[in-house]
């Protein structure tokens, strides 16, 4: 059974409001409201911040032009409940790195270099960190990180993993996540 969500739009700009309503109205599991935060699963508000961000149950829209695709991705992400898991943990040691999920970055402990992560890279690390023995199969990762059905054919996971390994290459840490050749991936935290 699909869960239904209540979204409160607290957006003053009439054009932004109309665009969001246009994007959200076709979603069968979403009910829109302009009133009361009491029962809303997610409140969407304007802000003066330079980027769109989620804090708790509020999605703050960036000042200036919006990329509707990014906003919709963040709405889906917030409604998935994934923001309420590990993001409350401030620091997670991952070998030579310190993982800061709430800041979407890794800190290389020896050099203090900050390695920015995309939302999917952060979620990939979080999902693997929460897995038994820090290991999951590709199908489970695709489902938990990208919400893909089991039969979906895609190279999304491999592409994201490749890009993450490129970011880790200067620290000789491409082996932070390894594959066993049978479709299982392991996060190495020691």
PyMOL commands that set and color helices and strands:
alter all, ss='L'
color gray80, all
select helices_A, chain A and resi 14-25+68-79+82-84+86-88+101-103+119-130+132-134+138-146+156-171+174-176
alter helices_A, ss='H'
color red, helices_A
select strands_A, chain A and resi 5-10+30-33+42-46+53-55+58-61+92-94+97-100+105-108+114-116+135-137+177-179+184-187
alter strands_A, ss='S'
color yellow, strands_A
deselect
rebuild
show_as cartoon
